[in-house]
Amino acid sequence: MAGRMKKSNKKWIWVVKPGDRIFVSRTAVIPPKKLSRKDFRVLEEIANIYTKMLGDVLPHASRNIMGNYYRLENERYRKLRNIYPNIPSHYIHGVCQDAVERVSSLRRNRARQYAEEIFDELVKHLGLGKRDLRGRRVVRHLWKKSWEIARDQVDLEMMEGKLVPRINSVSLWLVDDQYGNQ
């Protein structure tokens, strides 16, 4: 066994020495409860409301290039609370966090795509070959400039409303009952 129990002041504490390995001896599997049709409809309705809330918040977050969750929450909490008075507040907080994450992810990924294209165009325009790109300073300078141009391009597209994150799906993670009872 990796460690041992030691009694100290009528409390048991776990002592593990440095370098000892700790092994997990058991894993508990808790079988899921079967959902009734009514419960499933309630969950489906919650997912639909969450999707609508996300649809209200995402365009605003995209146009204003929100990278800060607190700023988005300050600007949109009252509006969402008035539209959806019966929804718990942690749903609104979750929607704001989700929207900010989607916007920042889209900005990052789209800027990466644009930066690669711009880098290739700069190399071609300057007539640089493989031998010229061996120097790290040149490559670093070109990447830095291409990232700046790409970020500006993405920000412009977002401000104009051309680039808005899509809501592909909102997932509920449910475990099927047939697998839990085996």
Contacts in CASP RR format, 6 or more apart in sequence:
PFRMAT RR
TARGET T0000
AUTHOR 0000-0000-0000
METHOD contacts of the structure
MODEL  1
MAGRMKKSNKKWIWVVKPGDRIFVSRTAVIPPKKLSRKDFRVLEEIANIY
TKMLGDVLPHASRNIMGNYYRLENERYRKLRNIYPNIPSHYIHGVCQDAV
ERVSSLRRNRARQYAEEIFDELVKHLGLGKRDLRGRRVVRHLWKKSWEIA
RDQVDLEMMEGKLVPRINSVSLWLVDDQYGNQ
2 16 0 8 1.000
2 20 0 8 1.000
2 21 0 8 1.000
2 22 0 8 1.000
2 23 0 8 1.000
3 14 0 8 1.000
3 15 0 8 1.000
3 16 0 8 1.000
3 17 0 8 1.000
3 20 0 8 1.000
3 22 0 8 1.000
4 15 0 8 1.000
5 12 0 8 1.000
5 13 0 8 1.000
5 14 0 8 1.000
5 15 0 8 1.000
6 12 0 8 1.000
6 13 0 8 1.000
6 15 0 8 1.000
16 22 0 8 1.000
29 180 0 8 1.000
31 177 0 8 1.000
31 180 0 8 1.000
31 181 0 8 1.000
32 174 0 8 1.000
32 175 0 8 1.000
32 176 0 8 1.000
32 177 0 8 1.000
32 180 0 8 1.000
33 177 0 8 1.000
34 177 0 8 1.000
35 43 0 8 1.000
35 174 0 8 1.000
43 172 0 8 1.000
43 174 0 8 1.000
44 172 0 8 1.000
46 91 0 8 1.000
47 170 0 8 1.000
47 172 0 8 1.000
49 84 0 8 1.000
49 87 0 8 1.000
49 91 0 8 1.000
50 91 0 8 1.000
50 95 0 8 1.000
50 170 0 8 1.000
51 167 0 8 1.000
51 170 0 8 1.000
53 80 0 8 1.000
53 84 0 8 1.000
53 87 0 8 1.000
53 91 0 8 1.000
53 92 0 8 1.000
53 95 0 8 1.000
54 95 0 8 1.000
54 98 0 8 1.000
54 99 0 8 1.000
54 167 0 8 1.000
54 170 0 8 1.000
55 167 0 8 1.000
56 76 0 8 1.000
56 79 0 8 1.000
56 80 0 8 1.000
56 83 0 8 1.000
57 72 0 8 1.000
57 76 0 8 1.000
57 80 0 8 1.000
57 95 0 8 1.000
57 96 0 8 1.000
57 99 0 8 1.000
58 99 0 8 1.000
58 102 0 8 1.000
58 103 0 8 1.000
58 164 0 8 1.000
58 165 0 8 1.000
58 167 0 8 1.000
59 161 0 8 1.000
59 164 0 8 1.000
60 66 0 8 1.000
60 72 0 8 1.000
60 75 0 8 1.000
60 76 0 8 1.000
61 67 0 8 1.000
61 72 0 8 1.000
61 99 0 8 1.000
61 100 0 8 1.000
61 102 0 8 1.000
61 103 0 8 1.000
62 103 0 8 1.000
62 106 0 8 1.000
62 158 0 8 1.000
62 161 0 8 1.000
62 163 0 8 1.000
62 164 0 8 1.000
62 165 0 8 1.000
63 158 0 8 1.000
63 159 0 8 1.000
63 161 0 8 1.000
64 159 0 8 1.000
65 103 0 8 1.000
65 107 0 8 1.000
65 155 0 8 1.000
65 158 0 8 1.000
65 159 0 8 1.000
66 72 0 8 1.000
66 99 0 8 1.000
66 100 0 8 1.000
66 103 0 8 1.000
67 100 0 8 1.000
67 103 0 8 1.000
67 104 0 8 1.000
68 100 0 8 1.000
69 96 0 8 1.000
69 97 0 8 1.000
69 100 0 8 1.000
72 96 0 8 1.000
72 99 0 8 1.000
72 100 0 8 1.000
73 92 0 8 1.000
73 93 0 8 1.000
73 96 0 8 1.000
76 96 0 8 1.000
77 92 0 8 1.000
77 96 0 8 1.000
80 87 0 8 1.000
80 92 0 8 1.000
80 95 0 8 1.000
81 89 0 8 1.000
81 92 0 8 1.000
84 91 0 8 1.000
84 92 0 8 1.000
99 165 0 8 1.000
102 165 0 8 1.000
103 158 0 8 1.000
103 165 0 8 1.000
105 165 0 8 1.000
106 163 0 8 1.000
106 165 0 8 1.000
107 151 0 8 1.000
107 154 0 8 1.000
107 155 0 8 1.000
107 158 0 8 1.000
110 150 0 8 1.000
110 154 0 8 1.000
110 157 0 8 1.000
110 163 0 8 1.000
111 147 0 8 1.000
111 150 0 8 1.000
111 151 0 8 1.000
111 153 0 8 1.000
111 154 0 8 1.000
112 150 0 8 1.000
113 150 0 8 1.000
114 146 0 8 1.000
114 149 0 8 1.000
114 150 0 8 1.000
114 153 0 8 1.000
114 154 0 8 1.000
115 143 0 8 1.000
115 146 0 8 1.000
115 147 0 8 1.000
115 149 0 8 1.000
115 150 0 8 1.000
116 146 0 8 1.000
118 146 0 8 1.000
118 149 0 8 1.000
118 150 0 8 1.000
119 142 0 8 1.000
119 143 0 8 1.000
119 146 0 8 1.000
122 142 0 8 1.000
122 145 0 8 1.000
122 146 0 8 1.000
123 129 0 8 1.000
123 133 0 8 1.000
123 142 0 8 1.000
128 138 0 8 1.000
132 138 0 8 1.000
133 139 0 8 1.000
154 163 0 8 1.000
157 163 0 8 1.000
158 164 0 8 1.000
END
